[in-house]
């Protein structure tokens, strides 16, 4: 998780050297989900 948006070009270049292709980059705000073992 990051406060600022990631550098899409840097991410694309980092993934490209592994042999994969980045088709798109999507960012969304983090939403903490509630979790309970005793759900109703």
C-alpha positions as CSV (number, residue, x, y, z in Angstrom):
1,X,0.0,0.0,0.0
2,X,1.2,3.4,-0.9
3,X,0.1,7.0,-0.2
4,X,0.9,8.2,-3.7
5,X,0.2,6.6,-7.0
6,X,2.9,4.2,-8.4
7,X,5.1,5.2,-11.4
8,X,3.3,3.2,-14.2
9,X,6.3,3.4,-16.5
10,X,8.7,2.0,-13.9
11,X,6.3,-0.8,-13.1
12,X,5.9,-1.6,-16.8
13,X,9.7,-1.7,-17.3
14,X,10.3,-3.8,-14.2
15,X,7.7,-6.4,-15.3
16,X,8.9,-6.4,-19.0
17,X,12.4,-7.6,-18.1
18,X,10.8,-10.8,-16.6
19,X,9.2,-11.6,-19.9
20,X,5.6,-10.6,-19.1
21,X,3.6,-7.8,-20.7
22,X,1.7,-5.2,-18.8
23,X,-1.6,-4.5,-20.5
24,X,-2.9,-2.0,-17.9
25,X,-2.3,-0.6,-14.5
26,X,-5.3,0.0,-12.1
27,X,-5.2,1.7,-8.7
28,X,-8.0,1.8,-6.1
29,X,-8.2,3.2,-2.6
30,X,-7.7,0.7,0.2
31,X,-10.8,-0.3,2.1
32,X,-10.3,-2.2,5.3
33,X,-12.8,-5.1,5.4
34,X,-14.4,-6.2,8.7
35,X,-13.7,-9.8,9.6
36,X,-15.3,-11.8,12.3
37,X,-15.1,-15.5,13.1
38,X,-18.6,-15.3,14.6
39,X,-20.6,-14.0,11.7
40,X,-24.3,-13.7,11.9
